[in-house]
Amino acid sequence: MREKVLIQISKRIVALFAFVILSGFLALNLGGCSAGGGQTTLLSITPEQYLASAKEQLETIEERDYEVRDLEEIIRVLENAEKDAKKTLIEISELLATLPKEKDDQKIIYDRFNNTFNNQADKIQKIERIDEPEKVNDLSGLAVSNLIWANDKLYAAGGKMIYSIMPGNLESSRLEVNNVTNLSNPRFDRKGFIYYWADGKIVKYNLKNNQADVTELDAGTSLEEKVIYDIFNNGRNTYLYILAKNQNQIFRYSYNTGAKKYDSKSDWLKENVDLSQVVDISIDGSIYTLNDNGEVSKFHLYKKEDYLTTAISPEMSADKIIVGTNYLYLFDAESKRLAVLAIKDGHLMNQYQVDSLSPVDFAVDEKNKTAYFLADELIYKISLKQ
């Protein structure tokens, strides 16, 4: 018989359940905000009174020990609690949308509940809103469109130019790459090279000598309109991986040193998997695919693994994924949001919202727990808490 394990449920988790109770309060009382004939009736308890009461009750709850049989049960309990809370957020949001807001007193009641809802929703969804990200570099006029962190520096590129930048430093070095017009989608191989996709070619940028080589793909390589690719260097060989959504396949190309091009194309994926919704991939030995709804899948040894990440809430239209040492970083330019998940089990760590910016790309300095955003040819930074 397995030993029982003791865990502590903190006030933060208890508060999550309290918010579920709040939804019941809203359901019972908001209906009275608009009575027959459009008249607004008085609530039996004001939002301030309810929240004060809830706060008082929470403060009387000390951290307690709960007996569970094993770690799997701990995970199940906490995951179910989080799912219930997120479901409640949707229900309350729909309920709030039905409230009348034409009269002044109706607006006051709506604003009270809406502010309470938004603040609690951010806590449950682990969203931190960064109102004033720190501006660290001004790249105005350089027409840069992408950003990457490598070997303790930022690298911004656009057109045929690559700029090496120290955050906060006014000076930068640059390199013009011949025979290309659109350096895009940078990838760092963690071996001293950044790779760019450019006009159907691969540009290999050597960080040590500040030189770049342009590499052709094998003749006849069929490419989709938006190329989804990554480079992986295992210490012996360098491989190019291209995901073909219309064929539900990931193709691997070996680098031919003699011919100086990527050839020897092979089907890497050995099973049928739907890849039609994938928007990006990132590789650290395993291949991680990012769907447009923020869902991440993991592939290893040519097959899809049983790997399920937390469903991101609110929903996101994901653009880019970076695989770090311990975390996955998901970027949604449209919602101006960066989500951070634990690699080990895919659970959500934090989300960072930069509403004041219009970011087109991001980069992460894991060592110093910093994220950088490229917006309107300016670079901003925020601190990461995980």
Beta strands, then each sheet from edge to edge (+ up, - down):
strand 1: 5-9
strand 2: 64-68
strand 3: 127-129
strand 4: 134-138
strand 5: 146-150
strand 6: 153-158
strand 7: 161-165
strand 8: 172-176
strand 9: 184-188
strand 10: 193-198
strand 11: 201-206
strand 12: 211-217
strand 13: 228-233
strand 14: 238-244
strand 15: 249-256
strand 16: 261-267
strand 17: 278-283
strand 18: 287-291
strand 19: 296-300
strand 20: 303-304
strand 21: 320-323
strand 22: 327-332
strand 23: 337-342
strand 24: 348-353
strand 25: 361-365
strand 26: 370-375
strand 27: 378-383
sheet 1: 1+ 2-
sheet 2: 3+ 24+ 23- 22+ 21-
sheet 3: 4+ 27- 26+ 25-
sheet 4: 5+ 6- 7+ 8-
sheet 5: 9+ 10- 11+ 12- 16- 15+ 14- 13+
sheet 6: 17+ 18- 19+ 20-
end
